[in-house]
Amino acid sequence: MVVSKVLIRPMTFADAQSVGEVGFAAWSANPVLNRFGVEMSERVHQAFQDFPADNVAAIVVALSDGKIVGWTACDGDPDYISDLWVAPDRQGQGVGLALLEHAFTLMKHEGIKIARIATHAGNSGAIRLYERCGFILVWRGMERSLAMQMDVEKVRLEKSL
């Protein structure tokens, strides 16, 4: 894996549209996630536009050459990484790893001992990344996706910090 040079910083409100577009592009490029048709795609696109604008303080972005190439969020419990999205053309270049390591550093600083993350059970690329970072699978089952408004098979993973 090539580790790309990225700057990690908190998201600003001005970043919201770019953050949403990166998230939707990553979702759209993943055939496991994006196989449910145009109506689903429109609903998820709207969710990706709404989430950053409503959760500015929860999001951290990765920039390369001044452009947002990925982001992560800890929305909800402080030990839970709710989102990790990397632009399709930057996947496999260390952006996701850099964002996760940043999240781990913040969690350790807060005294958190275990980090949690979840993804679609068929998202093998994400699962491989999480396992390379030390996460272990702790649960697999059906869970409601608010963005997709349907039940999907998910996995949950945990990592000792």
C-alpha positions as CSV (number, residue, x, y, z in Angstrom):
1,M,0.0,0.0,0.0
2,V,1.2,3.5,-0.9
3,V,0.7,5.9,2.0
4,S,-0.3,9.2,0.5
5,K,0.6,12.5,2.1
6,V,-2.6,13.9,3.6
7,L,-3.5,16.6,6.0
8,I,-6.1,15.6,8.6
9,R,-8.2,18.4,10.1
10,P,-11.7,19.0,11.6
11,M,-14.4,19.7,9.0
12,T,-15.7,23.2,8.6
13,F,-19.2,24.1,7.5
14,A,-17.8,25.2,4.2
15,D,-16.6,21.6,3.6
16,A,-20.0,20.1,4.0
17,Q,-20.9,19.8,0.3
18,S,-17.5,18.3,-0.7
19,V,-17.7,15.9,2.3
20,G,-21.1,14.7,1.1
21,E,-19.9,14.3,-2.5
22,V,-16.9,12.2,-1.4
23,G,-19.1,10.0,0.7
24,F,-21.6,9.5,-2.0
25,A,-18.9,8.8,-4.6
26,A,-17.4,6.1,-2.4
27,W,-20.8,4.6,-1.8
28,S,-21.7,4.7,-5.5
29,A,-18.4,3.1,-6.5
30,N,-18.9,0.1,-4.2
31,P,-21.0,-2.5,-6.0
32,V,-21.9,-4.2,-2.7
33,L,-23.4,-1.0,-1.3
34,N,-24.8,0.5,-4.6
35,R,-27.0,-2.3,-6.1
36,F,-30.5,-1.1,-5.2
37,G,-31.5,1.2,-8.1
38,V,-32.1,4.9,-8.8
39,E,-34.6,5.6,-6.0
40,M,-32.2,4.2,-3.4
41,S,-29.3,6.1,-4.9
42,E,-31.3,9.4,-4.7
43,R,-32.2,8.7,-1.1
44,V,-28.6,7.9,-0.1
45,H,-27.3,11.0,-2.0
46,Q,-29.6,13.2,0.0
47,A,-28.4,11.5,3.2
48,F,-24.8,12.2,2.3
49,Q,-25.7,15.9,1.7
50,D,-27.6,16.2,5.0
51,F,-25.2,14.4,7.3
52,P,-22.2,16.7,7.0
53,A,-24.2,19.9,7.3
54,D,-25.9,18.5,10.5
55,N,-22.7,17.0,12.1
56,V,-19.9,19.5,11.4
57,A,-18.3,18.9,14.9
58,A,-18.3,15.1,14.5
59,I,-16.4,15.0,11.2
60,V,-12.7,15.0,10.4
61,V,-11.5,15.4,6.8
62,A,-8.4,14.2,4.9
63,L,-7.0,16.7,2.3
64,S,-4.5,16.1,-0.5
65,D,-3.4,19.1,-2.6
66,G,-6.2,21.2,-0.9
67,K,-8.9,18.7,-2.0
68,I,-11.0,16.6,0.4
69,V,-10.2,13.0,-0.4
70,G,-11.8,11.3,2.6
71,W,-13.5,11.7,5.9
72,T,-14.5,10.0,9.1
73,A,-17.1,10.7,11.8
74,C,-17.6,9.7,15.4
75,D,-21.4,10.4,15.5
76,G,-23.0,9.1,18.7
77,D,-20.9,7.3,21.2
78,P,-17.3,8.6,21.6
79,D,-15.9,5.1,21.1
80,Y,-17.8,4.5,17.8
81,I,-16.4,5.4,14.4
82,S,-19.7,5.9,12.5
83,D,-18.4,6.7,9.1
84,L,-15.2,6.3,7.0
85,W,-15.4,7.3,3.4
86,V,-12.5,7.7,0.9
87,A,-12.8,9.0,-2.7
88,P,-12.7,6.1,-5.1
89,D,-9.6,7.3,-6.9
90,R,-7.7,7.5,-3.5
91,Q,-8.7,4.1,-2.0
92,G,-5.8,1.9,-1.3
93,Q,-3.4,4.8,-0.9
94,G,-3.4,5.2,2.9
95,V,-6.1,7.8,3.3
96,G,-8.5,5.5,5.3
97,L,-5.6,4.4,7.4
98,A,-4.6,7.9,8.2
99,L,-8.1,8.8,9.2
100,L,-8.4,5.8,11.4
101,E,-5.1,6.4,13.1
102,H,-6.2,10.0,13.8
103,A,-9.5,8.7,15.3
104,F,-7.5,6.3,17.5
105,T,-5.3,9.1,18.7
106,L,-8.3,11.2,19.7
107,M,-10.0,8.3,21.4
108,K,-6.8,7.4,23.4
109,H,-6.5,11.1,24.5
110,E,-10.1,10.8,25.8
111,G,-9.2,7.6,27.8
112,I,-11.2,5.3,25.5
113,K,-9.9,1.7,25.7
114,I,-11.9,0.1,22.8
115,A,-12.8,1.5,19.4
116,R,-15.8,0.2,17.6
117,I,-16.8,0.3,13.9
118,A,-19.3,-1.3,11.6
119,T,-19.9,-1.9,7.9
120,H,-21.9,-3.8,5.4
121,A,-21.0,-7.5,5.8
122,G,-20.1,-7.7,2.0
123,N,-17.8,-4.7,2.1
124,S,-14.7,-6.9,2.0
125,G,-12.3,-4.0,1.3
126,A,-13.3,-2.1,4.4
127,I,-13.3,-5.2,6.5
128,R,-9.7,-6.0,5.3
129,L,-8.6,-2.4,6.2
130,Y,-10.2,-2.7,9.7
131,E,-8.6,-6.0,10.4
132,R,-5.2,-4.7,9.2
133,C,-5.7,-1.9,11.8
134,G,-6.3,-4.5,14.6
135,F,-10.1,-4.7,14.6
136,I,-11.6,-8.1,15.3
137,L,-15.1,-9.2,14.2
138,V,-17.5,-9.3,17.2
139,W,-20.9,-9.5,15.5
140,R,-22.7,-10.2,12.2
141,G,-26.4,-9.8,11.6
142,M,-29.2,-7.7,10.1
143,E,-29.5,-4.0,11.1
144,R,-31.6,-1.1,9.9
145,S,-29.8,1.4,7.7
146,L,-31.4,4.8,8.2
147,A,-29.9,6.2,5.0
148,M,-31.1,3.3,2.9
149,Q,-34.3,2.8,4.9
150,M,-34.0,-1.0,4.8
151,D,-32.4,-3.9,6.8
152,V,-28.9,-4.8,5.6
153,E,-26.4,-7.4,6.7
154,K,-23.8,-5.7,8.8
155,V,-20.7,-6.6,10.8
156,R,-19.4,-4.9,13.9
157,L,-15.7,-4.9,14.8
158,E,-13.7,-3.7,17.9
159,K,-10.1,-2.8,18.5
160,S,-8.3,-2.4,21.8
161,L,-6.5,0.9,21.9
